[in-house]
Amino acid sequence: MTEPNQPSPLPRLPIQRFPTVDQLQRTVADAFCEAVSITLEQQDSFRVALSGGSTPKRLYELLAERELPWDQIHWFWGDERNVPDNHSESNAKMVRTALLDRVPAPAMNIHSVAVEPQNPALAAESYRKTLRSHFPDDTLPTWDLVLLGMGDDGHTASLFPHTDALSEQKLWFVENWVEKFGAYRYTLTASAINSGQRIWFLVAGENKRPALEEVLSGRGNERVYPSRLIQPTQWWVTDDALPL
């Protein structure tokens, strides 16, 4: 059996391609709404782990224009920067501005990371407790959807190349020192991402092409290209990001 934080065997699952990032974002918004509807036919809540980045930001803005059962959607963060939640680099601030401040989402359904810039280990432990309180009987968090992007270095969430979080197999959420930034980031671990019922990669831009080629080809080592650790159910990719 493949270990939960090991790269999945090829072939990697379906790729839906788009000529423009706008078409990608609008299609994913439709798919998000459909996933919520399907899930809520079977259970009382929809739990999503959110991504940062410019491509998801526009997706969130589009979702703010939709009619959704906001009281039944629970919002979690797949990763966060080690900055206060009012900082311009905060993923929580971005999501609030793009989406959550614009819709009637109950405060009790919004589960952002309580960042502690001077004590990231404490903040990570606190968020692990938050996750455990919402998935009390689960070996891993059973997300209805995990949204992911991919950087031009092959990172996803805040699983960056050659960082300690890549080898974490027990904890769901950790603080992760990223040398290239000289800073901590917070992130779901690979096993806690791979437990999602739906795991969607949104990848746009020509600058992503070299890393995406390595990830999709199977040649990329997971410590060099951390997206190799993830077992997605769907890739949403612009034409210019796909290998030639």
C-alpha positions in Angstrom: 0.0 0.0 0.0 1.3 3.5 -0.8 2.1 5.5 2.3 -0.2 8.5 2.7 2.6 11.1 2.2 4.3 9.3 -0.8 3.8 10.3 -4.4 1.0 8.6 -6.1 1.7 6.3 -9.0 1.4 7.5 -12.6 -0.8 8.2 -14.5 -1.8 11.3 -12.5 -5.5 12.0 -12.6 -7.6 14.1 -15.0 -6.3 17.4 -16.3 -8.9 19.9 -17.5 -7.2 22.6 -19.6 -8.2 26.2 -20.3 -7.0 28.8 -22.8 -7.3 31.6 -20.1 -7.1 31.8 -16.3 -10.5 33.5 -16.3 -12.1 30.5 -17.9 -10.3 28.2 -15.4 -11.5 30.3 -12.4 -15.1 30.4 -13.6 -15.3 26.7 -14.3 -13.8 25.9 -10.9 -16.4 28.2 -9.3 -19.2 26.2 -11.0 -17.6 23.0 -9.8 -17.2 24.3 -6.3 -21.0 25.1 -6.1 -21.8 21.6 -7.6 -19.6 19.9 -5.0 -21.3 21.7 -2.2 -24.7 20.7 -3.5 -23.8 17.1 -4.0 -22.2 16.9 -0.5 -25.0 18.5 1.3 -27.5 15.9 -0.1 -25.6 13.4 2.0 -24.4 15.3 5.1 -25.0 18.5 7.1 -21.9 20.4 6.3 -19.2 21.0 3.6 -15.6 21.4 4.9 -13.1 23.0 2.6 -9.3 23.7 3.1 -8.4 26.9 1.3 -5.4 27.9 -0.7 -3.7 31.3 -0.9 -2.5 32.9 -4.1 -3.8 35.1 -7.0 -5.6 32.3 -8.9 -7.7 31.2 -5.9 -8.3 34.9 -4.9 -10.3 35.5 -8.1 -12.1 32.2 -7.5 -13.1 33.4 -4.0 -14.4 36.7 -5.5 -16.5 34.7 -8.0 -17.9 32.6 -5.2 -19.0 35.7 -3.3 -21.4 36.4 -6.2 -23.0 33.0 -5.9 -26.0 31.8 -3.9 -24.6 29.2 -1.5 -25.8 27.7 1.8 -23.2 29.8 3.7 -24.4 28.5 7.1 -23.4 24.9 6.1 -19.9 25.6 4.7 -16.9 25.5 7.1 -13.8 27.3 5.9 -10.3 26.1 6.9 -6.8 27.1 5.8 -4.4 24.8 4.1 -1.5 27.1 4.8 -0.7 30.5 6.3 2.1 33.0 6.6 3.6 33.9 10.0 2.1 37.3 10.1 -0.9 38.9 11.9 -4.3 38.4 10.3 -4.5 42.1 9.3 -1.2 42.0 7.5 -1.2 42.4 3.7 0.5 39.0 3.3 -2.0 37.1 5.4 -4.0 34.4 3.6 -6.8 34.9 6.1 -7.0 38.6 5.2 -7.1 37.8 1.5 -9.9 35.3 1.9 -11.9 37.6 4.1 -11.5 40.5 1.7 -12.3 38.4 -1.4 -15.1 36.3 0.0 -16.0 35.9 3.6 -16.6 39.6 4.4 -18.9 39.8 1.4 -21.2 36.9 2.3 -23.3 35.9 5.3 -20.8 33.2 6.5 -21.3 32.6 10.3 -18.2 33.5 12.3 -18.3 30.1 13.9 -17.8 28.5 10.5 -14.6 30.4 9.8 -11.5 28.6 11.1 -8.4 30.6 10.3 -5.0 30.0 11.9 -4.5 32.0 15.1 -1.0 33.1 14.1 1.6 33.7 16.8 4.6 35.4 15.0 6.9 34.9 18.0 5.8 31.4 18.8 4.9 29.5 15.6 5.1 26.1 17.3 2.3 27.2 19.7 0.2 28.5 16.8 0.6 25.2 14.9 -0.4 23.2 18.0 -3.4 25.4 18.5 -4.6 24.8 14.9 -4.1 21.1 15.2 -6.5 21.2 18.2 -8.9 23.2 16.0 -8.8 20.5 13.3 -9.2 17.7 15.9 -12.3 19.4 17.3 -13.9 19.2 13.8 -12.7 15.8 12.9 -12.7 14.1 16.3 -13.1 10.5 15.2 -11.0 10.6 12.1 -7.4 9.3 11.6 -6.9 12.2 9.1 -9.2 15.2 8.4 -11.9 14.1 6.0 -12.1 17.2 3.8 -14.9 17.5 1.3 -12.5 19.7 -0.8 -8.9 20.8 -0.7 -7.9 23.7 -2.9 -4.3 23.8 -3.9 -2.0 25.9 -6.1 1.5 25.2 -7.2 4.5 27.5 -7.2 7.1 27.7 -9.9 9.4 25.8 -7.5 6.9 22.9 -7.3 5.7 23.8 -3.8 2.1 23.5 -2.7 0.4 24.8 0.4 3.5 25.7 2.4 5.2 22.5 1.6 8.4 23.9 0.2 11.4 22.0 -1.3 13.8 20.6 1.2 11.8 21.6 4.3 11.1 19.5 7.3 7.4 19.4 6.8 7.8 17.1 3.8 8.8 14.2 6.0 6.1 14.7 8.7 3.9 11.6 8.7 2.0 11.9 12.0 0.9 15.5 12.6 -1.8 17.1 10.5 -0.6 20.7 10.6 2.9 22.1 11.4 5.0 25.2 11.4 7.6 24.9 8.6 10.8 26.9 8.4 11.4 28.0 4.8 15.0 29.1 4.3 14.4 30.9 1.1 12.2 33.4 3.0 14.0 33.2 6.3 10.7 32.7 7.9 8.2 30.2 9.2 5.1 29.2 7.3 2.2 27.1 8.5 0.9 24.2 6.5 -1.2 21.0 6.3 1.1 18.1 5.9 0.9 15.9 2.8 -1.0 13.1 4.6 -3.6 15.6 5.9 -4.1 17.0 2.3 -4.3 13.5 0.7 -7.2 12.6 3.0 -9.6 14.9 1.0 -12.5 13.5 -0.9 -11.7 16.1 -3.6 -8.2 17.5 -4.1 -8.0 20.1 -6.8 -4.8 21.7 -8.1 -5.3 25.1 -9.8 -2.2 25.9 -11.9 -1.9 28.9 -14.2 0.9 30.7 -16.0 3.9 29.9 -18.2 6.3 30.2 -15.3 4.7 27.0 -13.8 5.5 24.9 -16.9 8.9 23.5 -15.9 7.8 22.4 -12.4 4.5 21.0 -13.7 6.3 19.0 -16.3 8.5 17.4 -13.6 5.5 16.7 -11.3 3.3 15.2 -14.1 6.1 13.2 -15.7 6.9 11.3 -12.5 10.6 12.3 -12.8 10.4 15.0 -10.1 11.7 14.0 -6.7 9.2 14.9 -3.9 11.8 16.7 -1.8 12.6 18.9 -4.9 9.0 19.1 -6.2 6.7 18.7 -3.1 3.6 18.7 -5.3 4.7 15.1 -6.1 3.6 14.2 -2.6 -0.1 15.0 -3.4 -2.7 12.6 -4.8 -5.0 15.0 -6.6 -8.4 14.1 -7.9 -8.4 16.9 -10.5 -6.0 19.3 -12.2 -7.3 22.6 -13.5 -4.5 24.0 -15.7 -4.2 26.8 -18.2 -2.7 25.9 -21.6 0.4 28.0 -21.1 1.3 26.1 -17.9 1.2 22.7 -19.6 4.3 21.1 -20.9 4.8 21.5 -24.6 
